[in-house]
């Protein structure tokens, strides 16, 4: 799989954001459902199957994000390269609200000044 680097402006990023949100929410809910099953006492082979399924779901989510041209930076965390840094979104934030430079990462996020 080859990552297609894309430079986004905020309008473009927000245009595809509803799709990114919907796909992420679907995978998040599936993973959370399985994760809650791991909190119960299960035979070891059942636990391993669930862990493998969770891993597979996260990988499938990441592939879909890469197909959009966004960069996966963590679990349910994506960045849109804007040429000077990134617009940054983490699942359950209602919109793309933050940005950071190339070097500061998630800890350096600041509200986007429009």
JOUR-V897676 format. One record per pair of residues at least 6 apart in sequence whose ideal C-beta (glycine too) atoms are under 8 Angstrom apart, sorted by the first residue. I is the first residue (numbers start at 1). GAP is how many residues later the second one is. Records with the same first field share a line. If there is no record, write none. Layout:
BEGIN
I=GAP ; GAP
END
This chain:
BEGIN
1=62 ; 65
3=63 ; 68
4=62 ; 65
5=64 ; 76
6=63 ; 64 ; 74 ; 75
7=74 ; 75 ; 76
8=61 ; 72 ; 73 ; 74 ; 79
9=73
10=72 ; 77 ; 86 ; 102 ; 104
13=67 ; 69 ; 74 ; 83
14=81 ; 82
16=52
17=72 ; 78 ; 79
19=49
20=45 ; 48 ; 50 ; 58 ; 69
21=70
23=38 ; 41 ; 42
24=37 ; 41 ; 52 ; 54 ; 67
25=66
27=30 ; 31 ; 33 ; 34
28=48 ; 63
30=27
31=23 ; 26 ; 27
34=16 ; 19 ; 20 ; 23
35=19
37=13
38=9 ; 12 ; 13
42=8
58=17
62=10
65=6 ; 7 ; 13
66=6
70=8 ; 9 ; 10
71=7 ; 8 ; 9 ; 10 ; 15
72=6
73=6 ; 15 ; 32 ; 33
74=16 ; 32
76=14 ; 15 ; 16
77=11 ; 12 ; 13 ; 14 ; 29
78=10 ; 11
79=7 ; 8 ; 9 ; 10
80=6 ; 7 ; 8 ; 9 ; 16
82=17
84=17 ; 18
85=14 ; 15 ; 16 ; 17 ; 19
86=13 ; 14 ; 15 ; 16
87=9 ; 11 ; 12 ; 25
88=8 ; 10 ; 11 ; 12 ; 18 ; 21
89=6 ; 7 ; 8 ; 9
90=16
96=16
97=14 ; 15
98=11 ; 12 ; 13 ; 14
99=10 ; 11 ; 13
100=6 ; 8 ; 9 ; 10
101=7
END
